[in-house]
Amino acid sequence: MSGIKNKIIFRDLGLVDYKKTWDYQESLLNLIVTNKLSNRLLNPDEQIPSKHYLLFCEHPHVFTLGKSGNPDHLLLDENQLQENNAVFYKINRGGDITYHGPGQVVGYPIFDLDCFFNDIHLYLRYLEEAVIRMLNEYGIISSRIDKLTGVWIDAENPAKARKICAFGVRCSRWVTMHGFALNVNTNLDYFNHIIPCGINDKMVTSMHFELGYEVNIFEVKESLKKHLCSLFNIELFEEKAPQLT
């Protein structure tokens, strides 16, 4: 990456409906892609630079299944979903099934990777690294497992390995959407209703569970922002979040 920092618009959407947020991500991605295509018809000095966005939020209880996922990994029927105040969506990211709910930090970077690097695997490693560095500040030692996307505790011990942060992304014309879900104070019981990420021999954990106390989610967000800025060489400009309808 160049020494010039990309400017990123940051919006914290708060607790917001999953489908509304998904539609909002799509709208931002489409704006960026449309601008990129328009720039191809212009001289370099007339082109409009890409905008980039970083969205943080929490969602009401929802299970999402990636485009290559197995629907059988959801262990609830429609009535049981209602009983658990949850909904289910098949979506257009990579990966299998996961859960989102209150107490998570869900991050959606909508970056034009043409302005960073054209390597989706490196992009995922940077996202993972930001979470690993943040957790280290809390004394939670985490790492990766080869061939399994995510951030894990006790990754070197298959019998004890447990996932604390899940990842799933989509990339269209090198513009990203979807992202990561970090379990901070998450109700882990909801993971019993799925085979998380299609992996049936690994546990799921949270910062709350690992530390034994409720974690200040605002401080977690600030630490994540700091490490994302450092790794991607970006500068965040906070804007008021829109009212999603």
C-alpha positions in Angstrom: 0.0 0.0 0.0 1.1 3.6 -0.6 2.0 6.0 2.2 -1.1 8.0 1.5 -3.9 7.2 3.9 -7.3 6.3 2.5 -10.2 8.2 4.1 -12.9 6.0 5.5 -16.4 7.1 6.5 -17.3 5.4 9.8 -20.9 5.0 10.9 -22.0 3.1 14.1 -25.6 2.0 13.3 -26.3 0.7 16.8 -28.8 -2.2 17.2 -30.4 -2.5 13.7 -32.4 -5.0 11.7 -30.2 -7.4 9.7 -32.1 -7.1 6.4 -32.1 -3.3 6.5 -28.4 -3.3 7.1 -27.8 -5.8 4.3 -29.7 -3.6 1.9 -27.8 -0.5 3.1 -24.5 -2.3 2.5 -25.6 -3.2 -1.0 -26.6 0.4 -1.7 -23.1 1.7 -0.7 -21.4 -1.0 -2.7 -23.4 -0.2 -5.8 -22.6 3.5 -5.4 -18.9 2.7 -5.3 -19.1 0.3 -8.3 -21.1 2.8 -10.3 -18.6 5.5 -9.7 -15.7 3.2 -10.7 -17.4 2.3 -14.0 -18.1 6.0 -14.7 -14.5 6.9 -14.0 -13.4 4.6 -16.9 -15.0 7.1 -19.3 -13.2 10.1 -17.8 -9.7 11.5 -18.0 -7.6 10.8 -14.9 -7.9 14.4 -13.7 -11.7 14.2 -14.0 -12.2 11.0 -12.1 -14.0 11.0 -8.7 -12.1 9.1 -6.0 -13.8 6.0 -4.5 -15.5 6.4 -1.1 -14.9 3.8 1.5 -17.1 2.9 4.5 -16.8 1.1 7.8 -20.0 0.2 9.6 -20.3 -1.1 13.1 -23.6 -2.5 14.5 -25.4 -5.1 16.5 -28.3 -7.1 15.3 -31.4 -8.7 16.9 -31.2 -12.5 16.9 -30.6 -13.7 13.3 -29.0 -16.7 11.6 -27.4 -16.1 8.2 -26.3 -18.7 5.7 -23.6 -18.0 3.1 -24.0 -18.9 -0.6 -22.0 -22.1 -0.3 -23.5 -23.1 3.1 -25.6 -26.1 4.0 -29.2 -25.3 5.1 -29.1 -28.4 7.3 -26.6 -26.5 9.6 -29.6 -24.6 10.9 -31.1 -26.8 13.6 -34.4 -25.0 14.0 -37.6 -25.0 12.1 -39.8 -22.0 11.5 -41.8 -22.4 14.7 -38.6 -22.8 16.7 -37.1 -19.7 15.1 -40.2 -17.7 16.3 -39.9 -19.2 19.8 -36.3 -18.0 20.0 -37.2 -14.5 18.6 -34.9 -15.1 15.7 -35.0 -14.9 11.9 -33.0 -16.7 9.2 -31.6 -15.4 5.9 -29.7 -16.9 3.0 -27.3 -14.3 1.9 -24.6 -13.6 -0.7 -21.4 -13.7 1.4 -18.9 -16.6 1.5 -18.9 -19.1 4.3 -21.5 -21.2 6.0 -24.0 -20.4 8.8 -23.4 -18.1 11.7 -25.4 -16.2 14.4 -25.7 -12.5 15.0 -27.2 -11.0 18.1 -27.0 -8.3 20.8 -23.6 -8.2 22.5 -21.6 -8.7 19.3 -19.6 -6.2 17.4 -20.5 -6.7 13.8 -18.2 -4.9 11.4 -18.9 -4.3 7.7 -16.0 -2.7 5.8 -17.1 -1.5 2.4 -13.7 -0.8 0.8 -12.6 -0.5 -2.8 -9.6 -2.8 -2.7 -8.3 -1.2 -5.9 -7.2 1.6 -3.5 -5.4 -0.9 -1.2 -4.4 -4.2 -2.7 -6.1 -6.8 -5.0 -5.9 -9.7 -2.7 -9.0 -10.9 -0.9 -7.0 -13.4 1.2 -4.7 -10.7 2.5 -7.8 -8.5 3.2 -9.2 -11.3 5.4 -5.9 -11.7 7.2 -5.8 -8.0 8.0 -9.3 -8.2 9.4 -8.3 -11.2 11.5 -5.1 -9.5 12.7 -7.0 -6.4 13.9 -9.2 -8.7 16.1 -6.1 -10.6 17.3 -4.4 -7.4 18.3 -7.5 -6.0 20.1 -8.0 -9.3 22.1 -4.3 -9.2 23.1 -5.0 -5.9 24.8 -7.4 -7.7 27.1 -5.0 -10.6 27.8 -6.8 -13.0 25.5 -4.3 -14.8 23.3 -5.8 -15.7 20.0 -4.6 -16.9 16.6 -5.7 -18.6 13.3 -6.2 -22.2 12.3 -4.9 -23.2 9.0 -7.6 -23.4 6.3 -10.3 -22.2 8.7 -11.1 -18.5 8.5 -11.7 -16.8 11.8 -10.0 -15.9 15.1 -9.6 -18.7 17.6 -8.6 -19.3 21.3 -6.3 -22.3 21.9 -6.0 -22.8 18.2 -3.1 -25.2 18.7 -5.2 -27.6 20.7 -8.0 -29.2 18.5 -9.8 -30.5 21.6 -10.0 -27.0 23.2 -10.1 -24.7 20.1 -13.0 -22.3 20.2 -13.9 -19.5 17.8 -14.4 -16.0 19.1 -14.8 -14.1 15.8 -16.3 -15.3 12.5 -15.7 -13.8 9.1 -17.6 -13.9 5.8 -17.2 -11.4 2.9 -18.4 -10.7 -0.6 -16.3 -8.8 -3.2 -17.8 -7.3 -6.4 -15.4 -5.5 -8.8 -12.9 -5.4 -5.8 -15.4 -3.7 -3.5 -16.1 -5.6 -0.3 -19.1 -6.0 1.9 -20.2 -8.1 4.9 -17.3 -8.7 7.3 -16.8 -10.0 10.8 -18.8 -10.8 13.9 -16.9 -10.6 17.2 -18.5 -12.2 20.3 -18.1 -9.7 23.1 -21.1 -10.2 25.5 -23.0 -12.5 23.2 -25.5 -15.1 24.5 -23.7 -18.2 23.3 -26.7 -20.4 23.8 -27.9 -19.3 20.3 -24.9 -21.1 18.8 -26.5 -24.4 20.0 -29.1 -24.0 17.3 -26.6 -24.2 14.4 -23.5 -26.0 13.4 -21.4 -22.8 13.4 -19.6 -22.1 10.1 -20.4 -25.8 9.3 -17.7 -27.0 11.8 -19.2 -29.5 14.3 -16.1 -30.3 16.3 -15.2 -26.8 17.6 -16.7 -24.6 20.3 -17.7 -20.9 20.2 -16.7 -18.5 22.9 -16.9 -14.8 23.8 -14.8 -12.2 25.5 -17.3 -12.2 28.4 -16.9 -16.0 28.8 -13.1 -15.9 28.5 -12.7 -13.0 31.0 -15.5 -13.8 33.4 -17.0 -10.3 33.3 -19.1 -8.1 31.0 -16.9 -6.2 28.7 -17.3 -2.5 27.7 -18.4 -2.8 24.1 -17.6 0.8 23.3 -14.0 0.3 24.4 -13.8 -2.8 22.2 -15.0 -0.8 19.2 -12.4 1.9 19.8 -9.6 -0.7 20.0 -10.8 -2.4 16.8 -10.9 1.0 15.0 -7.4 1.8 16.1 -6.0 -1.5 14.8 -7.9 -1.4 11.5 -6.5 2.1 10.9 -3.0 0.9 11.6 -3.2 -2.2 9.4 -5.0 -0.7 6.5 -3.3 2.7 6.7 -6.6 4.5 6.9 -8.1 7.5 8.6 -11.6 7.3 9.9 -14.1 10.2 9.7 -17.1 9.6 11.9 -20.6 10.5 10.5 -24.0 10.2 12.1 -25.6 7.0 11.1 -28.7 7.2 8.9 -32.1 5.9 10.1 -32.5 2.7 8.2 -36.0 2.0 6.9 
